[in-house]
Amino acid sequence: MAPLQAALIGGGMIAHDQILPSLYQLQRQGVIGEISVCATEARFLKSLLDSENISKAFPGQSFRPFPNLSDTGVYLDLYKQVIAGLPPRNIVAVAVPDQLHYAVIMEALRHDQHVLTVKPLVLTAAEAAEIEQEASRRGLLVGIEYHKRFDDRSLMARRRYREGWFGEFRLGTACLLEKWYYRHSNFQNWCTVENSDAFTYIGCHYVDLVHFITGLLPVSVSVYGIKDRYPNGNEGFLWTDARVLWNNGASLNVQNALGFPDDAPGSNTQGMVLYCSGQQKGGLLAHSDQYRGLEYSYVRPPEGPGATVYAEPSPDYFQYVDLGGGGLVPVGYGYRSVDFIIRAAVRLESQAGTLEERRQMLRQFDEEGVMATPANSRYNELVIEAGRLSILNGGREVRIQYEGEPAVALA
Ligand SMILES: NC(=O)c1ccc[n+]([C@@H]2O[C@H](COP(=O)([O-])OP(=O)(O)OC[C@H]3O[C@@H](n4cnc5c(N)ncnc54)[C@H](O)[C@@H]3O)[C@@H](O)[C@H]2O)c1
């Protein structure tokens, strides 16, 4: 079988920081073949090609750019041609703004492509259901790239929680605050009040993780959002405080923002503490997810926004290391997560011949629950839908109902 081709739709920050280098590494290993990248404008593609980190890591590797590098137009629909140009049952990787995921994923499925998408899958449960049905009908994979699941600490916690070592989750807090400078990025053009908010953008990671570890389902969400202006004058809910209640009565507080000081060490601040109870004792599960024990103080200021002389880098999300052989090798759960999903698509194509065999393997992925799929992580879209309804209603409680057609409604 020839290696699968990959088309990456979206060429912004996450494409640069994680998705494209992971695809290059898989290409280097012969797991995938040709890579195309499509963005709205050629300038995005040029900055991917000019990236010093990526060029150093993958000398001699490149992608087919859409539009052409010399083109100065803006293309909102070019991704349709790129997807149509792929032979059936290859891979489309989706890395466009949150509110565009649905259109791109459906386009890919209608052209019989497997899909890897950055989180969140989509913004409503109804759209997620449609994606699930279309993918299942055609025997296609849709893997949602919740990379925190592939952090070994999450997998350790999941295994131990499910073996009963912590008891039952009761009260918890989680936070993920990105640095202030994010406000100056392309975010200001789309992560605005009407499209998204800090909870939708990054809070979903910890909601997903609490389910991933405990197996509990969220049943109620309230999100209080504070609006701030971006440098270009657009308004966004750039600070959010959410309360998520679970089906055993547990409560998780989640704080998110684009507001962690640029001068602070680490590329963000994040972590989670879960207090639990069992066997007449208290259980505790605490993860410091930004401070991972490294303290560096450089002798010259590093380049790039948010880069500080004193730094606490995470070795665990995504780093390039020199293992010899030319170039650099990406390591960390950011890479492992993409690797896992792409290899699942490759397994489907190489080991499951008929539609029924592919469906059987897809059901196995759903049941194992390691990779988030539309069928096994619907709670995420319900939380996001509930969160959007809540934040637009001043933080009112929104309940999630799972019986019948899953739905959300103001309490
Ligand atoms: N921690 C995470 O998991 C994480 C981190 C960052 C971003 N993300 C997700 O990744 C997605 C993209 O975020 P980003 O930070 O890269 O955004 P970005 O604003 O930096 O880049 C968006 C890219 O999408 C492209 N795009 C927009 N509309 C398009 C269209 N119609 N056709 C083709 N390309 C189009 C733009 O040209 C740009 O290259 C979002 O859904 C975001 O939530 C996830």
The ligand as an ORCA input file, in Angstrom:
! r2SCAN-3c Opt
* xyz 0 1
  N      -4.018     23.489     22.674
  C      -4.669     23.166     21.571
  O      -5.177     22.058     21.397
  C      -4.790     24.183     20.525
  C      -3.912     25.232     20.550
  C      -4.054     26.194     19.586
  C      -5.079     26.100     18.662
  N      -5.925     25.061     18.674
  C      -7.057     25.018     17.744
  O      -6.528     25.081     16.428
  C      -7.416     25.818     15.588
  C      -6.625     26.871     14.868
  O      -6.002     27.681     15.816
  P      -4.678     28.485     15.506
  O      -4.171     28.910     16.831
  O      -3.778     27.739     14.616
  O      -5.325     29.732     14.745
  P      -4.618     30.801     13.814
  O      -5.535     31.966     13.836
  O      -3.190     30.985     14.199
  O      -4.619     30.114     12.357
  C      -5.799     29.818     11.665
  C      -5.408     29.291     10.281
  O      -6.600     28.810      9.659
  C      -6.583     29.258      8.317
  N      -7.948     29.354      7.802
  C      -8.981     30.089      8.275
  N     -10.055     29.936      7.467
  C      -9.678     29.067      6.487
  C     -10.317     28.554      5.334
  N     -11.587     28.870      5.039
  N      -9.616     27.732      4.531
  C      -8.324     27.408      4.786
  N      -7.667     27.887      5.883
  C      -8.342     28.702      6.694
  C      -5.923     30.609      8.381
  O      -5.441     30.972      7.077
  C      -4.799     30.341      9.371
  O      -3.697     29.805      8.680
  C      -8.528     26.325     16.492
  O      -9.638     25.465     16.397
  C      -7.933     26.237     17.872
  O      -8.904     26.065     18.903
  C      -5.782     24.073     19.553
*
